[in-house]
Amino acid sequence: MIENQIICDCNDICKSSILAEIFEKKLVTVEQVGKELNAGTGCGGCQVDIQDILNEINN
């Protein structure tokens, strides 16, 4: 995934914003990302992509 790629279309949130929040706040779940950024809280279609980002970082 490209860093500035929009991950959450509903809330217009890009990968770099998600990454920054994950690193800054040490987020480990899709639910935590949603709480902090509202990513994945609209239609939910991007939750798999958010989980993939978390897996990249945490594995």
C-alpha positions as a Markdown table, in Angstrom:
| # | Residue | x | y | z |
|---|---|---|---|---|
| 1 | Met | 0.0 | 0.0 | 0.0 |
| 2 | Ile | 1.2 | 3.5 | -0.8 |
| 3 | Glu | 1.6 | 5.8 | 2.2 |
| 4 | Asn | -0.8 | 8.5 | 1.0 |
| 5 | Gln | -3.4 | 6.0 | -0.2 |
| 6 | Ile | -6.8 | 6.6 | 1.1 |
| 7 | Ile | -7.7 | 3.6 | 3.3 |
| 8 | Cys | -11.0 | 4.8 | 4.8 |
| 9 | Asp | -13.1 | 6.4 | 2.0 |
| 10 | Cys | -16.0 | 7.2 | 4.3 |
| 11 | Asn | -13.8 | 9.4 | 6.6 |
| 12 | Asp | -11.1 | 10.3 | 4.0 |
| 13 | Ile | -8.3 | 8.8 | 6.1 |
| 14 | Cys | -5.0 | 7.8 | 4.4 |
| 15 | Lys | -2.5 | 5.1 | 5.4 |
| 16 | Ser | 0.1 | 7.6 | 6.7 |
| 17 | Ser | -2.4 | 9.0 | 9.2 |
| 18 | Ile | -3.3 | 5.5 | 10.4 |
| 19 | Leu | 0.4 | 4.6 | 10.7 |
| 20 | Ala | 1.2 | 7.8 | 12.6 |
| 21 | Glu | -1.6 | 7.1 | 15.1 |
| 22 | Ile | -0.7 | 3.5 | 15.5 |
| 23 | Phe | 3.0 | 4.3 | 16.3 |
| 24 | Glu | 2.2 | 7.3 | 18.5 |
| 25 | Lys | -0.5 | 5.7 | 20.6 |
| 26 | Lys | 0.7 | 2.1 | 20.3 |
| 27 | Leu | -2.6 | 0.9 | 18.9 |
| 28 | Val | -3.0 | -2.9 | 18.3 |
| 29 | Thr | -6.6 | -3.4 | 17.2 |
| 30 | Val | -8.9 | -2.2 | 14.5 |
| 31 | Glu | -11.3 | -1.0 | 17.2 |
| 32 | Gln | -8.6 | 1.2 | 18.7 |
| 33 | Val | -7.8 | 2.8 | 15.4 |
| 34 | Gly | -11.5 | 3.4 | 14.9 |
| 35 | Lys | -11.8 | 5.1 | 18.2 |
| 36 | Glu | -8.8 | 7.4 | 17.6 |
| 37 | Leu | -9.3 | 8.2 | 13.9 |
| 38 | Asn | -12.9 | 7.1 | 13.1 |
| 39 | Ala | -11.3 | 4.9 | 10.4 |
| 40 | Gly | -13.4 | 1.9 | 9.8 |
| 41 | Thr | -16.4 | 3.2 | 11.6 |
| 42 | Gly | -18.5 | 4.2 | 8.6 |
| 43 | Cys | -19.4 | 1.3 | 6.3 |
| 44 | Gly | -16.6 | -0.9 | 7.8 |
| 45 | Gly | -15.3 | -1.9 | 4.4 |
| 46 | Cys | -11.7 | -0.8 | 5.2 |
| 47 | Gln | -11.4 | -2.8 | 8.5 |
| 48 | Val | -9.6 | -5.6 | 6.6 |
| 49 | Asp | -7.1 | -3.0 | 5.3 |
| 50 | Ile | -6.6 | -1.5 | 8.7 |
| 51 | Gln | -6.0 | -5.0 | 10.1 |
| 52 | Asp | -3.4 | -5.6 | 7.3 |
| 53 | Ile | -1.6 | -2.4 | 8.4 |
| 54 | Leu | -1.6 | -3.5 | 12.0 |
| 55 | Asn | -0.3 | -6.9 | 11.0 |
| 56 | Glu | 2.6 | -5.4 | 9.0 |
| 57 | Ile | 3.6 | -3.4 | 12.1 |
| 58 | Asn | 3.0 | -5.9 | 14.8 |
| 59 | Asn | 4.3 | -9.1 | 13.2 |
